[in-house]
Amino acid sequence: MLQIWPVRNPRPCAEKVIINCNMNNFI
């Protein structure tokens, strides 16, 4: 999974893929 934006930004992540955002939050 590519991390283009910082993990502290859940807004843009949620707009793309909520599942990806959750995984990034865990890491």
Buried (B, 14 or more C-beta within 10 A) or exposed (E): EEEEBEEEEBEEBEEEEEEBBEEBEEE
